[in-house]
Amino acid sequence: MKYISILLVLAGIPLFMGAGKTVVDGIVATVNGTPITLHQIDQRAEILKQKFPDSRDVRQKALEDIINDDIIYDELKTLGVSVENGDVDAAIEQMSEANGVPTGTLRSELKAKGVDFSAYKGEIKSEIAKSKLVSYKFRSEITITDDDIQRYYLAHEQEFSKVKQADISHILIAVPPDISAQQQQKLHDRAMRVIDKIRGGESFSDAALRYSDDKYTKKSGGYLGSVEEGSLYPVLNTAIFEARPGQLIGPLRTPVGYEIIMVHGFRSPGLLPLKDVKEKIRNDIFTSKLDDALKNWLLTKRQKTIITIYNELL
């Protein structure tokens, strides 16, 4: 199931504010008579804080999202389309498996952050509803030409540039957690002795086979292959990509231990061929056009919707 990232787009849609109203029973707003409560807004705001920790006015954003949801649900009802509990449960299970986080753990983490699990399910239901709406109303109307793809490719050359790569081998001297400073020093000294042996004439591959604690690479002489700049621990990234081909570097302390690195060489960055990124570009353009279509549709629907907001609570 594919979901469309449109929350940031919807944030720009203005509200029709009711002035001088009194708040009744915690009702903050109504959409065609359907109430929106302060509790709903507070729960949605907690979810938005997790997604956008630097965002301001999250309660106002939460209210806007809930109003948009109500409009979307009404339209789906008109179309004879529904979002069932099974759709929501299946989506949560799919995301849990993809992220390696059991549903029970997810519930506990949300609770610790003050987010009710039913509110989280409401957020997932909202995303599914948006996805279904654009599928039924807009998907068939969108066309993407080769010219569209070419213009996007040229306008986003930096995005499609190859990342610089280094061809490396390594020897790991593992450092277990929670060991004493004295024990760490002994492991550091061990790493230095390995470096001395290599500088004294022992081949890197032989040293990796004899001394490395990385059981997956030691039999191949510690060879890791090509690694992209920015994909490593910062201390490794800086040292490797500032090194010269053939340079031995280390020992470098990382969260897993002391690393000894042989830098074999580098591959220079360059622009990826259009044929290799054409489908990604097509998907990016398609998603953008769907977002725009939904945004414009909501603007039109809001003009025909009776929205009253009792802004004393906001």
Buried (B, 14 or more C-beta within 10 A) or exposed (E): EEEBEBBEBBBEBEBEEBEEBEEEEBBBBBBEEEBBBBEBBBBBBBBBBBEBEEEEEBBBBBBBBBBBBBBBBBBBEEEEBEBEEEBBEBBBEEBBEEEEEEBEEBBEEBEEEBBBBEBBBBBBBBBBBBBBBBBBBBBEEBEBEEEBBEEBBEEEEEEBEEEBBBBBBBBBBEBEEEEEEEEBEEBBEEBBEBBEBBEEEBEBBEBBBEBBBBEEBBEEBBBBEEBBBEEBBEEBBEBBBEBEEEEBBBBBBBEBBBBBBBBBEBEEEEEBEBEEBBEEBBEBBBBEBBBBBBBEBBEEBBEEBEBBBBBEBB
